Structure formats: C-alpha cells, structure tokens
Amino acid sequence: MKSCLQTGRSGHHTKNLLYRQQTTMNDPRLSLPWQTKPTDRFVLKWIKIHLSARITPRLLKMSWVEPWLLTLLSSCIGVLSGLIFACGFGFAGGCVAALSQVLDGVDGQFARLTGKESKGGAFLDSVMDRYADGAMVMGVAVYLARLSLPIPLWFLLALGSAALIGSSLISYSSARAENLGIELGPPTLASKGTRVSVIILCGLGSLVWPSMPILALGYLALHPNLVIAGRLVRAAKASGNRN
C-alpha cells in the first residue's frame, strides 16, 4: 500500500515536471516581450524586462515552485532590505531591494504561464507588497537617523511617517476608487514602480554619497501625499457633478 502511494506521488511529480518543461519549451508567450504594468517605471521596468523575464523559464522547470511561494519570498526579501537599511548598510539595502523586485516581477507571469492565476493570489500579492513597502520606507528612515546629519530626529520621524502613510494611501485610494467607480486618471509617478526605483537608486548611490537616501525619503513623504490630495479633489468634483 505504501509502495503504491509513493509510486502515485512520484508519477504525479514527474507529470508536473514534464508539464513545466513542455510549457517552458513550447509556450509562445515566453518569446514575447515581457508584459509590464503601466505603473512599472524606470529601474523597476528594467528589472522586470531584463532580469525577471530571464529567470522565469528556469523556475518553470522546478515542479515545487508555486506563485504564492514566489510572492512570499519576494516580500520577505523586501522586508530584509528594510532591516539592512536600518542596520546602516545603504548600498546593500538597495541591492536587496532590487533582488526583491526581480522576484516580484516573476510571480504574476509565473501564475499566468502555469494556469494558476487566482483572486486569492492577487490579494496576497497586494497585501505582502504593503509589508515590503513599509519595511523599506522605515528602514530608510532609521538609516538616516543613524547618520550624523544636521537634521532633527523629530523631522526625520515626521518624514518617515508621512512617507509610510502616503505610500500606503496610494494603493488604498486606487483600490477604493476602482470599487466606487471613480476615475483617477492615468498612473502617476507616485506608483509603486517609481517609489521602489527611487529607494533602489538612492540606496545604491549611498556608496558614493551616504546621505543620498534623504532624497528618497523626502520624495516619498511629499509626492505621494500631493497625489492623494489631488485624488481627493478629483473625487469631490466627481461627486459634485453627480449631484
């Protein structure tokens, strides 16, 4: 009986692996340009096209890999990036943040190619992205607090809080507007693609100028909140027109 169960599991594993290999070799979508989102910009777009697209065919050959696993791994690496920033290693934090985005660019395409797209997977990806975003923002704030900058600590904490709130509200306001049927216009430079690109670039740039992440924190504190203010005005006008 035990032998039969082992044989059945082995056969299922082999079939799954053969399916992945056949998908990798024959799926015409793998030869097409990488599908990016309108919100993928700058560094993030380059990462998805040149790095994420290259490793996806190899991951398809691994029968044990699942989309949710890639999502969790990407988010955990994003949180790790924030911790590395907080420990005072800006360049390493930028590198790990880039690695996180490589995997973040894989999970959706991987799910499509394996026929495992689901609303639950999309929800998991959205929620875990918020953890990674928050960890990176707070990591950058702590990184700057560790430096001997001529900036009061309370001001850095205020910037970090504003950046964290603004980044979270960009995604939240987009989701709520979509559910309520409110048109927010085209994607802005406050989207995830731009936010992460700024963090990565400033982290890498800290190797030359250690204080460079202050530019990222300032941008994240200011621009997303200005976009939120604009969205509130647009929503108010839309509500007035309906009345």
Protein Blocks (a to p, Z undefined) as FASTA:
>chain_A
ZZmmmmmmmmmmmmmmmmmmmmmmmmmklmpccdddfklghjlmmmmmmmmmmmmmmmmm
pmkbcfklmmmmmmmmmmmmmmmmmnopaklmmmmmmmmmmmmmmmmmmmmmnopacfkl
mmmmmmmmmmmmmmmmmmmmmmmmmpccfbdfklmmmmmmmmmmmmmmmmmmmmmmmmno
paebjadfkbmklmmmmmmmmmmmmmmmmmlmmmmmmmmmmmmmmmmmmmmmmmmmmmmm
mZZ
